[in-house]
Amino acid sequence: MPQSQSTDDLTAGRTALQAGAWREAQQAFERSLTVEETPEALEGLGLAAWWLDLSDVVFDSRERAR
């Protein structure tokens, strides 16, 4: 998957977060992470997971974002 796809997925994830579309945001950030593990994607995933009450994902993504 090209690097630009990761950027597109980060943008899609942020847009979904702003819209309150938590599951969509989670999926976008997970797609981004398959290309490259970045703090931005991990932070977004953690935030989406927080709203979805997925505590294991929240803590894992926050620890990996360091």
N, C-alpha and C positions, 0 to 999 in steps of 0.2 A: 504494500500500500504506500503511495507516495506521501512525502512529508506534508504537502499541501492538504491532504485529506485529514491529517491530524489537526491542522489549524482550522479547517472547516468544522470538524467535530467539536473542537473547543468553543468555537463561536456558536454552534448549534446548542451545545450544552449550556452556555451562559444565557442564551436567549430562552431556552426552556426553563431555566431556573427563575428568570425574571417573570415568566408567565405562570409559574407555579406548577409546571408540568414535570413533576419530580421523576417519574419513571423514564420519561423521554430524556431528561437531563442525564440520568444515570447511564442510560444506554449510549448516549453521545460521548460522555467522558470515558466509558469503558472502551468504545471504539478507538478513541484517541490514544488510550494507553496501549492498545495493541501495536501502534506504530512507534510510539516513544513514551517512556515514562517521564512525565514532567511534573514539577510541583503544582502547576496550574491545573492540570487534569486531575491529579490526586486530590487537590483541595476541592475542586468542583464535585468530584465523585463523593467525597466525604460530606459535603453540604447536602447533596441530593439524598444520600443515604440517611442523613440525620432526619430529614423530612419524611422519609419512608420508614423510619424506625428500624433501621438495619444497623444496630450498634456494632456488630462485628466488622462490617464494612467501614463504618465511620472510623473506628479505632485503627484498623489496618491501613486505610488510606492516609490518615493523619500521620501515623508513624513513618510510613514510606515517603511522605512528602518532605521530610527533613533534608 
